[in-house]
Amino acid sequence: MKNVLFRGLMTLSVGTALASLTTACNKDLDQTPKYELTADKVYVDLAGYKKVLGKIYGGFALTSLGGAGGASDLTSIDGGTGDYLRQLWSAQELTTDEAVVAWGDPGIQDWHKMNWDANNPLIGGIYNRAYYEIGICNEFIREASDDKISSRLTGADVDQAKTFRAEARFLRAVSYMHVVDLFGGGPFVTDTDVVGPTSPPYRTRQELYNYVESELVALTTALPEYRAEYGRVDRNAAKGMLARLYLNAGVYTGTARYADAAKLAKEIIDAKKYTLTNGTAGTAASSAYGLNFLADNNTNAAANELIWPVLFDVTRTQTYGGTTFLINGSTSGSSANWQKYVGESTGWGGMRTTSALFNKFFLAGGDTTVDRRGRFWQAGQTKEISDLMQFSQGLGVTKYRNVTSAGVGVGAPLNFSGVDFPMLRVSDMMLIYAEAATRNAADRATALTYVNQIRRRAFGKDINTANAQADIVDSQMTPDFILDERARELHWEGLRRSDLIRYNQFVESTYLWPWKGGVANGRSVDAKYKLFPIPLSDLTANPNLKQNTGY
């Protein structure tokens, strides 16, 4: 299954991939793409449609179809740095208590200092990458209109092409959702707009939220009940993203939607298409929890926990972003033991974590040897950080490992990752329901069952059998406990910034972590940093855009 999508990804040339823009706006979000092959030669049969769909899925994993060393789809940022997942993860994790980085690339230390501005190249990177994805989705959806597919295809192929179109709509909605979360408002173009040079209109956060909501609601029925292939999305993915949208609705719109988030999360759980891996499913090489983050997570016991994975492969999706970035970037370049443990023969000496995350695993009666989600490399590392630029300060995080569930490393000698990234997991849905319950918007008994199942798995126990060491009682299930449990379960999955903002702990003094705001003991910062600024390059190019307050 995984190979089918990869064959589609690697068959197309960059031109055939319908790369519709080189920057996010530049007055050309709607410009006519320049092709090496024109649409009438690409969309001649269902296989042609599927190849372009592969490119759209690959937009979250690859910077181009030329491999790690090829020219990037975007010219505004270094190809290795400009990977969608790498930029999204950095914006969501390096700004929080879960990650620090020792590099000095332009703009990267601004994540910790919380002093970024509209000229930060990394902010421009995720902005442009999101809008590039929106652009290629729009182009595909135009070519998959009812009229066009009816004139090009027949029989069952017409229905398949309509499913492809729904998948592209989902991926476009996700990118617009990232705009809502990171930037608030932004330029807005869909497949119905006239193609040609233009200055796209600006839409507010509320307006973009409304659009994303309407698309995801429609896709809960337009998408298949269950994925056609591993790596492709279905209506559960639409429900999962919609649950996340509703979870953060209070931040995005001022009106909480916890009950709606809980309803959708429970529908996914009850459908049992995707299930929590049992704590007894671990192997000698990995805990049951850890199976989610190994090189064979597409085939091992955790494969059915991943509602939507972004696919990576050692030979077929070579990139310096994605899980290659997460593994190599967080591994020592001088420790052979560390490299072997994560399945690589190199390390870039970049990301570590702070004591704030590490300490969350030290609960009464437990530590990281018991809660198997806390995988930290401690040899040669210090827990505390006095100098962010020293990789040996701060504990390593070995959550993602380029090894199989049998313990076989797959990274060397190429040192690219085969670990699929979990964009949506069942345990996230369970914790969304639990958080809603702590806000009086869902059933507490059901929520407690979900939390204890997650914790039993973390402790290596059968998830359906009570366990005194893992289980909590109802009185312990508070909003703050759920926030900490989300850190334990979902750390380094690109969700932490949004979680802290939702809990009013991101910019405020109510929660300080090491190096928050660029000082050792942490500090509060201006509320404007809850949003990133619209890049200056786009503001200059498009007079319709409005900058976020304070920038």
C-alpha positions as CSV (number, residue, x, y, z in Angstrom):
1,M,0.0,0.0,0.0
2,K,2.7,2.4,1.0
3,N,4.6,1.8,-2.2
4,V,1.7,2.7,-4.4
5,L,1.6,6.2,-3.2
6,F,5.4,6.5,-3.4
7,R,5.3,5.3,-7.0
8,G,2.9,8.1,-7.7
9,L,5.1,10.6,-6.0
10,M,8.2,9.8,-7.8
11,T,6.8,9.3,-11.3
12,L,5.9,12.9,-11.9
13,S,8.3,15.7,-12.9
14,V,8.1,18.9,-11.1
15,G,6.2,20.5,-13.9
16,T,3.7,17.7,-14.1
17,A,3.2,18.1,-10.4
18,L,1.4,21.3,-11.2
19,A,3.5,23.6,-9.0
20,S,1.2,26.6,-9.1
21,L,3.3,29.2,-7.3
22,T,6.8,29.9,-5.9
23,T,5.7,32.0,-3.0
24,A,2.4,32.1,-1.1
25,C,1.0,35.3,-2.4
26,N,3.1,37.5,-4.6
27,K,-0.2,38.5,-6.3
28,D,-0.3,35.0,-7.9
29,L,-2.0,32.5,-5.6
30,D,-4.3,32.1,-8.6
31,Q,-1.8,32.2,-11.4
32,T,-1.8,29.7,-14.3
33,P,0.8,27.1,-13.5
34,K,3.7,26.6,-15.9
35,Y,3.8,23.0,-16.9
36,E,6.3,20.7,-18.5
37,L,3.2,18.7,-19.5
38,T,-0.2,20.4,-19.9
39,A,-3.3,19.2,-18.1
40,D,-4.7,17.5,-21.2
41,K,-1.7,15.2,-21.3
42,V,-1.6,14.5,-17.5
43,Y,-5.3,13.9,-16.7
44,V,-5.9,11.4,-19.5
45,D,-6.9,8.6,-17.3
46,L,-7.3,7.7,-13.6
47,A,-3.6,6.8,-13.3
48,G,-2.8,10.4,-14.2
49,Y,-5.1,11.8,-11.6
50,K,-3.7,9.5,-9.0
51,K,-0.1,10.6,-9.8
52,V,-1.0,14.2,-9.2
53,L,-2.9,13.3,-6.0
54,G,0.4,11.6,-4.8
55,K,2.2,14.9,-5.3
56,I,-0.5,16.7,-3.2
57,Y,-0.1,14.1,-0.4
58,G,3.7,14.4,-0.8
59,G,3.4,18.2,-0.2
60,F,3.5,17.5,3.5
61,A,6.6,15.3,3.3
62,L,8.8,16.6,0.4
63,T,10.1,19.9,-0.7
64,S,10.2,18.8,-4.3
65,L,10.1,15.7,-6.5
66,G,13.9,16.0,-7.0
67,G,14.7,14.3,-3.7
68,A,16.7,15.8,-0.8
69,G,19.2,17.5,-3.1
70,G,16.7,18.7,-5.7
71,A,15.5,22.2,-6.3
72,S,12.7,23.1,-3.9
73,D,9.2,23.9,-5.0
74,L,9.7,27.2,-3.1
75,T,12.5,29.6,-3.8
76,S,11.9,31.6,-0.6
77,I,13.7,29.2,1.8
78,D,16.4,26.6,1.8
79,G,15.1,23.3,0.4
80,G,16.1,21.2,3.4
81,T,14.6,23.7,5.9
82,G,11.5,24.4,4.0
83,D,9.8,21.0,4.4
84,Y,6.1,21.4,5.4
85,L,6.3,19.1,8.5
86,R,9.7,20.5,9.5
87,Q,8.4,24.0,9.6
88,L,5.1,23.1,11.2
89,W,6.7,21.1,13.9
90,S,9.3,23.9,14.6
91,A,6.6,26.5,15.0
92,Q,4.5,24.2,17.2
93,E,7.3,22.7,19.3
94,L,10.4,24.9,19.4
95,T,8.3,27.7,20.8
96,T,7.3,25.6,23.8
97,D,8.6,23.6,26.8
98,E,9.0,20.5,24.7
99,A,12.0,21.4,22.5
100,V,15.1,23.6,22.2
101,V,17.6,23.7,19.4
102,A,21.3,24.4,19.3
103,W,21.6,25.8,15.8
104,G,22.2,29.3,14.6
105,D,20.3,29.3,11.3
106,P,18.7,32.7,10.6
107,G,15.6,33.2,12.6
108,I,15.7,29.8,14.5
109,Q,16.5,31.1,17.9
110,D,13.6,33.5,17.7
111,W,11.4,30.5,18.5
112,H,12.8,30.4,22.0
113,K,13.2,34.1,22.5
114,M,9.6,34.8,21.3
115,N,10.7,37.9,19.6
116,W,10.0,37.1,15.9
117,D,8.8,39.6,13.4
118,A,7.4,39.7,9.9
119,N,10.9,39.2,8.4
120,N,11.6,35.9,10.0
121,P,12.4,33.5,7.2
122,L,11.1,30.4,9.0
123,I,7.7,32.0,9.6
124,G,7.7,32.8,5.9
125,G,8.6,29.2,5.2
126,I,5.6,27.6,6.9
127,Y,3.3,30.4,5.5
128,N,4.5,29.9,1.9
129,R,4.5,26.1,2.3
130,A,0.8,26.1,3.5
131,Y,-0.2,28.3,0.6
132,Y,1.7,26.3,-1.9
133,E,-0.2,23.2,-0.8
134,I,-3.4,25.2,-1.1
135,G,-2.4,26.2,-4.6
136,I,-1.8,22.7,-5.9
137,C,-4.9,21.4,-4.3
138,N,-6.9,24.1,-6.0
139,E,-5.5,23.2,-9.4
140,F,-6.2,19.5,-8.9
141,I,-9.8,20.2,-7.8
142,R,-10.3,22.3,-10.9
143,E,-9.2,19.5,-13.1
144,A,-11.4,17.1,-11.2
145,S,-14.6,19.0,-11.7
146,D,-17.7,16.9,-12.6
147,D,-17.5,18.2,-16.2
148,K,-13.9,17.4,-16.7
149,I,-13.8,13.9,-15.2
150,S,-17.0,13.0,-17.1
151,S,-15.3,14.0,-20.3
152,R,-12.1,12.1,-19.6
153,L,-13.1,9.0,-17.6
154,T,-15.9,6.4,-17.6
155,G,-17.6,4.0,-15.3
156,A,-16.1,3.4,-11.9
157,D,-13.1,5.6,-12.7
158,V,-15.4,8.6,-12.5
159,D,-16.4,7.8,-8.9
160,Q,-12.7,7.2,-8.0
161,A,-11.8,10.6,-9.4
162,K,-14.5,12.2,-7.2
163,T,-13.0,10.4,-4.2
164,F,-9.6,11.8,-5.2
165,R,-11.2,15.3,-5.4
166,A,-12.5,14.9,-1.8
167,E,-9.1,13.9,-0.6
168,A,-7.6,17.0,-2.2
169,R,-10.3,19.1,-0.5
170,F,-9.3,17.6,2.8
171,L,-5.6,18.4,2.4
172,R,-6.5,21.9,1.4
173,A,-8.7,22.3,4.5
174,V,-5.8,21.1,6.6
175,S,-3.5,23.8,5.2
176,Y,-6.1,26.5,5.7
177,M,-6.6,25.2,9.3
178,H,-2.8,25.7,9.8
179,V,-3.3,29.3,8.6
180,V,-6.1,29.7,11.1
181,D,-4.0,28.3,13.9
182,L,-0.7,30.0,13.2
183,F,-1.7,33.3,11.5
184,G,-5.3,33.9,12.2
185,G,-6.4,35.4,8.9
186,G,-4.8,35.4,5.5
187,P,-5.4,35.4,1.7
188,F,-8.1,33.2,0.4
189,V,-8.4,31.5,-2.9
190,T,-10.3,28.3,-3.9
191,D,-10.8,26.3,-7.1
192,T,-13.8,28.4,-8.0
193,D,-11.7,31.6,-8.5
194,V,-10.6,32.7,-11.9
195,V,-7.1,31.7,-12.7
196,G,-4.7,34.5,-13.4
197,P,-2.5,37.2,-11.8
198,T,-4.5,38.7,-8.9
199,S,-4.2,40.0,-5.3
200,P,-6.3,37.5,-3.3
201,P,-8.8,38.9,-0.9
202,Y,-8.1,38.8,2.9
203,R,-10.3,36.7,5.1
204,T,-10.4,37.0,8.9
205,R,-9.7,34.2,11.3
206,Q,-13.4,33.7,11.8
207,E,-14.1,33.6,8.1
208,L,-11.3,31.1,7.4
209,Y,-12.5,29.0,10.4
210,N,-16.0,29.0,9.0
211,Y,-14.7,27.8,5.6
212,V,-12.6,25.0,7.1
213,E,-15.5,23.9,9.2
214,S,-17.8,23.8,6.3
215,E,-15.3,21.8,4.2
216,L,-14.6,19.3,6.9
217,V,-18.3,18.8,7.7
218,A,-18.9,18.0,4.1
219,L,-16.0,15.6,4.0
220,T,-17.3,13.5,6.9
221,T,-19.7,12.1,4.3
222,A,-17.9,12.8,1.0
223,L,-14.8,10.8,1.9
224,P,-14.8,7.0,2.1
225,E,-15.9,5.3,5.3
226,Y,-12.4,3.8,5.6
227,R,-9.2,4.5,3.8
228,A,-8.6,2.9,0.4
229,E,-4.9,2.6,1.1
230,Y,-2.7,3.2,4.1
231,G,-1.6,6.9,4.0
232,R,-4.8,8.1,2.3
233,V,-7.5,9.8,4.3
234,D,-11.1,8.9,5.0
235,R,-14.1,10.4,6.8
236,N,-12.5,9.5,10.2
237,A,-9.6,11.8,9.3
238,A,-12.1,14.6,8.5
239,K,-13.9,14.0,11.8
240,G,-10.5,14.0,13.6
241,M,-9.4,17.3,12.1
242,L,-12.9,18.8,12.8
243,A,-12.6,17.6,16.4
244,R,-9.3,19.5,16.7
245,L,-10.9,22.5,15.1
246,Y,-13.7,22.5,17.6
247,L,-11.3,21.8,20.5
248,N,-9.6,25.1,19.7
249,A,-12.7,27.0,18.7
250,G,-12.6,29.1,21.8
251,V,-9.2,30.4,20.8
252,Y,-10.1,30.8,17.1
253,T,-13.6,32.3,17.4
254,G,-14.3,33.1,21.1
255,T,-17.0,30.5,21.3
256,A,-16.1,27.1,22.9
257,R,-17.2,23.9,21.0
258,Y,-16.0,21.2,23.5
259,A,-19.2,19.2,23.2
260,D,-18.9,19.1,19.4
261,A,-15.2,18.1,19.7
262,A,-16.1,15.3,22.1
263,K,-19.0,14.0,19.9
264,L,-16.7,13.6,16.8
265,A,-13.9,12.1,18.8
266,K,-16.2,9.5,20.3
267,E,-17.6,8.7,16.8
268,I,-14.1,7.8,15.7
269,I,-13.4,5.7,18.8
270,D,-16.8,3.9,18.6
271,A,-16.4,3.1,14.9
272,K,-13.3,1.0,15.8
273,K,-11.8,1.4,12.4
274,Y,-8.8,2.8,14.3
275,T,-7.9,1.4,17.7
276,L,-5.4,2.0,20.5
277,T,-2.5,-0.5,20.4
278,N,-2.7,-2.7,23.5
279,G,0.1,-2.3,26.0
280,T,0.9,-6.0,25.7
281,A,1.8,-5.6,22.0
282,G,5.3,-4.4,22.7
283,T,8.4,-6.2,21.4
284,A,11.9,-6.6,22.8
285,A,12.9,-3.6,20.7
286,S,10.0,-1.3,21.5
287,S,7.1,-0.6,23.9
288,A,3.6,-0.8,22.5
289,Y,3.5,3.0,22.6
290,G,6.8,3.2,20.8
291,L,5.6,1.1,17.9
292,N,3.8,4.2,16.6
293,F,7.1,5.9,15.9
294,L,9.2,3.1,14.3
295,A,10.2,2.6,10.7
296,D,7.6,-0.2,10.2
297,N,4.7,1.7,11.8
298,N,2.9,1.2,8.5
299,T,2.8,-2.6,9.1
300,N,3.4,-3.3,12.8
301,A,0.8,-3.5,15.5
302,A,0.4,0.3,15.7
303,A,-0.5,0.8,12.0
304,N,-4.2,0.8,12.8
305,E,-3.8,3.5,15.5
306,L,-2.6,6.0,12.9
307,I,-5.7,7.7,11.4
308,W,-3.7,9.8,9.1
309,P,0.1,9.3,8.7
310,V,2.3,11.3,6.5
311,L,4.5,8.7,4.7
312,F,8.3,8.6,4.6
313,D,10.6,6.0,3.1
314,V,14.4,5.6,3.2
315,T,14.7,5.5,-0.6
316,R,11.5,6.9,-2.0
317,T,11.0,10.1,0.1
318,Q,14.4,11.4,0.8
319,T,14.2,14.8,2.5
320,Y,16.0,16.7,5.2
321,G,12.6,17.5,6.8
322,G,9.9,15.2,8.2
323,T,11.0,12.4,10.4
324,T,14.5,12.5,9.1
325,F,14.7,15.9,10.7
326,L,13.1,14.7,13.9
327,I,15.5,11.7,14.2
328,N,18.8,13.0,12.8
329,G,18.2,16.5,14.1
330,S,17.8,15.3,17.7
331,T,20.7,12.8,17.7
332,S,24.3,13.4,18.7
333,G,26.9,13.4,15.9
334,S,29.5,11.9,18.2
335,S,27.7,9.1,20.0
336,A,27.7,5.9,18.1
337,N,25.5,4.2,20.7
338,W,22.8,6.9,20.4
339,Q,22.9,6.7,16.6
340,K,22.6,2.9,16.7
341,Y,19.6,3.1,19.1
342,V,17.7,5.4,16.7
343,G,18.7,3.5,13.6
344,E,21.1,6.0,12.0
345,S,24.8,6.4,11.4
346,T,24.8,10.2,11.8
347,G,23.4,12.9,14.0
348,W,23.0,16.7,13.5
349,G,23.2,17.7,17.2
350,G,20.2,20.0,17.2
351,M,17.0,19.4,19.2
352,R,16.7,18.4,22.8
353,T,14.0,18.9,25.5
354,T,13.8,21.0,28.7
355,S,13.4,19.7,32.2
356,A,9.8,20.9,32.1
357,L,8.8,18.0,29.8
358,F,11.1,15.5,31.5
359,N,9.6,16.3,35.0
360,K,6.1,15.6,33.8
361,F,7.0,11.9,33.8
362,F,7.9,11.9,37.4
363,L,4.5,11.4,39.0
364,A,3.8,9.8,42.4
365,G,4.9,6.2,42.2
366,G,6.2,6.4,38.7
367,D,9.2,7.5,36.6
368,T,10.4,7.2,33.0
369,T,11.4,3.5,33.5
370,V,7.7,2.8,34.2
371,D,5.9,5.2,31.9
372,R,7.3,4.0,28.6
373,R,6.4,7.1,26.7
374,G,9.2,9.1,28.3
375,R,12.2,8.1,26.1
376,F,15.0,10.4,26.9
377,W,18.7,10.0,26.1
378,Q,20.6,11.0,29.2
379,A,24.2,9.6,28.7
380,G,26.5,12.6,28.1
381,Q,23.6,15.1,28.5
382,T,22.7,17.4,31.4
383,K,19.1,17.9,32.4
384,E,19.4,21.6,32.9
385,I,20.4,24.1,30.2
386,S,22.6,27.1,30.7
387,D,23.5,27.6,27.1
388,L,21.0,26.8,24.4
389,M,23.7,26.5,21.8
390,Q,25.3,23.5,23.6
391,F,23.8,20.3,22.4
392,S,25.0,18.4,25.4
393,Q,22.7,20.5,27.6
394,G,19.2,19.3,27.7
395,L,18.1,15.6,27.4
396,G,17.7,13.9,24.1
397,V,14.3,12.7,22.9
398,T,14.3,9.3,21.3
399,K,10.6,9.0,20.5
400,Y,11.1,8.6,16.8
401,R,13.5,5.7,15.9
402,N,14.5,4.5,12.4
403,V,14.3,0.9,13.4
404,T,11.8,-1.9,12.9
405,S,9.8,-3.5,15.7
406,A,12.3,-6.3,15.5
407,G,15.1,-3.8,16.3
408,V,16.7,-3.6,12.9
409,G,18.0,-0.2,11.9
410,V,17.1,0.9,8.4
411,G,18.7,4.4,8.2
412,A,22.3,3.7,7.4
413,P,24.0,4.3,5.0
414,L,21.6,6.8,3.4
415,N,20.5,8.2,6.8
416,F,16.9,9.1,5.7
417,S,13.9,8.0,7.7
418,G,11.3,5.4,7.0
419,V,9.1,6.5,10.0
420,D,5.7,7.7,9.0
421,F,4.6,10.9,10.9
422,P,1.4,10.6,12.9
423,M,-0.7,13.6,11.9
424,L,-3.8,12.0,13.6
425,R,-3.8,9.2,16.2
426,V,-6.6,7.6,18.1
427,S,-5.1,8.5,21.5
428,D,-5.4,12.2,20.6
429,M,-9.2,11.6,20.0
430,M,-9.4,10.0,23.4
431,L,-7.7,12.9,25.1
432,I,-9.9,15.4,23.2
433,Y,-12.9,13.7,24.7
434,A,-11.3,13.7,28.1
435,E,-10.5,17.4,28.0
436,A,-14.1,18.1,27.0
437,A,-15.3,16.1,30.0
438,T,-13.1,18.2,32.3
439,R,-15.0,21.2,30.8
440,N,-18.4,19.6,31.6
441,A,-19.0,18.9,27.9
442,A,-18.7,15.1,27.9
443,D,-19.3,12.1,30.1
444,R,-16.6,11.8,32.8
445,A,-16.9,8.1,33.3
446,T,-16.2,7.5,29.6
447,A,-13.4,10.0,29.7
448,L,-11.8,8.3,32.7
449,T,-11.9,4.9,30.9
450,Y,-10.1,6.5,27.9
451,V,-7.4,8.1,30.0
452,N,-6.7,5.0,31.9
453,Q,-6.5,2.9,28.8
454,I,-3.9,5.3,27.4
455,R,-2.0,5.2,30.7
456,R,-2.1,1.4,30.9
457,R,-0.7,1.1,27.5
458,A,2.1,3.6,28.5
459,F,2.9,1.3,31.5
460,G,3.0,-1.8,29.3
461,K,-0.3,-3.2,30.6
462,D,-3.4,-4.6,29.1
463,I,-5.5,-1.6,28.3
464,N,-8.8,-3.3,29.4
465,T,-7.6,-4.4,32.8
466,A,-7.4,-2.1,35.8
467,N,-3.9,-1.4,37.0
468,A,-3.2,0.4,40.3
469,Q,0.1,1.8,39.1
470,A,-1.2,3.3,35.8
471,D,-4.8,4.2,36.7
472,I,-6.0,7.5,38.0
473,V,-9.3,8.2,39.8
474,D,-12.0,10.7,38.8
475,S,-10.8,13.4,41.2
476,Q,-7.4,13.5,39.6
477,M,-8.8,14.1,36.1
478,T,-8.6,17.8,36.0
479,P,-8.0,20.2,33.0
480,D,-4.4,20.6,34.1
481,F,-3.9,16.9,34.4
482,I,-5.2,16.4,30.8
483,L,-2.8,19.1,29.6
484,D,0.1,17.3,31.2
485,E,-1.2,13.9,29.9
486,R,-1.3,15.3,26.4
487,A,2.4,16.3,26.8
488,R,3.3,12.8,28.0
489,E,1.3,11.1,25.2
490,L,1.6,13.6,22.3
491,H,4.9,15.3,22.9
492,W,6.9,16.1,19.7
493,E,3.8,15.5,17.5
494,G,3.4,19.2,16.6
495,L,0.5,20.1,19.0
496,R,2.1,21.7,22.0
497,R,1.9,25.4,21.1
498,S,-1.8,25.1,20.3
499,D,-2.4,23.2,23.6
500,L,-0.6,25.9,25.7
501,I,-2.5,28.7,24.0
502,R,-5.8,27.0,24.6
503,Y,-4.9,26.7,28.3
504,N,-3.7,30.3,28.5
505,Q,-0.2,29.2,29.3
506,F,1.8,30.1,26.2
507,V,2.6,33.8,26.6
508,E,1.4,34.2,30.2
509,S,3.3,34.1,33.4
510,T,1.0,31.3,34.7
511,Y,3.4,28.7,33.3
512,L,7.1,29.3,32.8
513,W,9.6,26.9,31.4
514,P,13.4,27.0,30.8
515,W,14.2,29.6,28.1
516,K,10.7,30.7,27.5
517,G,11.0,34.2,26.1
518,G,14.8,33.7,25.8
519,V,15.7,33.8,29.5
520,A,17.0,30.8,31.5
521,N,14.1,30.8,34.0
522,G,11.4,31.8,31.6
523,R,9.3,34.9,31.3
524,S,6.0,36.1,30.1
525,V,5.8,37.8,26.7
526,D,3.5,40.1,24.7
527,A,0.1,38.5,23.9
528,K,0.7,39.3,20.2
529,Y,3.0,36.2,20.1
530,K,-0.1,33.9,20.2
531,L,-0.1,34.5,16.5
532,F,2.7,34.8,13.9
533,P,2.9,37.8,11.7
534,I,1.9,37.7,8.0
535,P,5.3,37.8,6.2
536,L,6.3,41.2,5.1
537,S,6.9,40.0,1.6
538,D,3.3,39.1,1.2
539,L,2.1,42.4,2.8
540,T,4.1,44.3,0.3
541,A,2.9,42.2,-2.7
542,N,-0.8,42.2,-1.7
543,P,-2.5,45.4,-0.5
544,N,-5.6,43.4,0.6
545,L,-3.8,41.8,3.5
546,K,-4.0,42.9,7.1
547,Q,-1.1,42.5,9.6
548,N,-1.8,40.9,12.9
549,T,-2.1,43.3,15.9
550,G,1.3,44.3,17.4
551,Y,3.5,43.6,14.4
